[in-house]
Amino acid sequence: MIKSDMDPFESSALTTILVVSDISISKAFYVEVLGAKIYREYGGDSLVLDFLDNWLLLVTSGGPTEDKPNTYFMVPNNKDQVSHCFTIRVRNCMKSYQILKDRGATFITPPLKRGKETRCFFRDPDHHLFEISEYSST
């Protein structure tokens, strides 16, 4: 346990940055399909969303800056190679799947049962991967 006077993250929150190709298309997806709330917009090239009590910062591609030299923010270039995925635990995977599908989410497959878990995956407009998952103890 870290002492509060030694905690570098005291009163902090974690924000996930996702690089997107078109802020307006991504904004519509996250707000209209997923139900995220807009917290703040920055001049058309970035947007902060409140989603399931987490912060998502959507940014457009960009090159190095003084505080991150040699670092490029890029949209995923291959939707089939994943280095990051969001998992959303839901009460009823089939119901959540149908609601999101009706709102325009495109799923890789319908929900599949794997042991005690039922899950399925979808992508945002820039191919960032999301999973909805229901766990049943029975």
N, C-alpha and C positions, 0 to 999 in steps of 0.2 A: 504494500500500500504506500502510495506517495503522500508525504505530508503536504497539506494544502499550501504552505508557504514555499514548497519546492515543486509544486505542480505546474509545469509549463502550459498546461491546457485548462487551467481553472477558468470556469465560466465561458468555455469555448464551445463551438459547434463545428462539426465536420461538413464540408461542402465538397460535392463531387463535381468536377468540371467535365463536361462533354463537349467535344468539338463538333460543330454542325456546319453544314454547307449553306443553309438558308435559314436565318433566324425566324422569318415569318412562317415558313412551313413547319419548323420544329415547334415554334410557339403554339401554333394551332393544334399540333399533335398532342403536346404535353397538357395543354389546357382543355381542349375539347374531347380528346380520347381518354387521357388518363385522369383528368380532373385536378391537375396541379393548379396552384394559385400563384399569380404573378406577385412577386415581392418588390422587384425593382427592375427597370430597364435602363440600359446604358447606350444611348446614341445609335441604336440599330445594329450594333455588332456584338452585344452580349445582353443576357437576361438572367435574372435570379428568380428561381421558382421555389416555392414551398411545396414539397411533395412527401406525403406520409411522414410529416414531422422531420424531414431532412431537407437540406438545401441542395438544389441542383443549379449549377451555373452553366448556362449554354453560351458558348463563345464561337465565333467564326475562326477559321484558320489564321495563323499568324506566325511570324518569324521570331527570332531571338530579340530579347530586350536586355537592358543593362543587368537586370536581376536574374535573368535566365539565359546567359549567352550559350550559343550552340544548341538551343532547344527550340523545336518547332512544334506548334500545335496543329495537328492534321486530323482530318476526318478519317475514320477507318478505311483502309483501301481494299480490304478483302472481307466481305461479310461472313465468310466461312472460317476465318481465323480469328478467334476471340481471345482477348487478354483481360476482359472485364465483363461482368454480367451482374445485373441486379436481380435478386430474388425477392419476390413479394409473397409473403405467406398470406393465404386467403382462407376463409372458412369453407367456401364451396367453389372448387376449381371450375366445375362445369358452368355454374351460374356466372362467375367472374369472366370466364372465357366468352360466354354468349354476350354479356354486356359490352365487353371491350370489342368483340367482333362486330357487333351492331354499330358501335361508334367509329369503326373504320380500322381497327388494328388488324394486321395481317399475321396470322399464326403460321408457324412452320408445320405443325400438326395439331389436330384436336387434342384435348387432354388425354393422357395415357396413364393408366395405373401401373405403378412399379412398386410392388410390395405394399407398404402402408402409405405410400405417397402417390398422389395424383398430380401431374404437372404437365405444363406445356410452355412453349416459348414463342415470343414474338419480337419484332425489331421496331425501332423507331425509324423515321425517314432516312437516317444516316447509317442504319444497320447496327446501332448499339443494341445489345441483346438483353432482353428481359424474360424472366421466368415467373409464372404464377404457380404456386405450389400449395397443395392441401395435404396435411398430414393427419391420418386417422389412427388412433391408438387401438382400434378394433380390427 
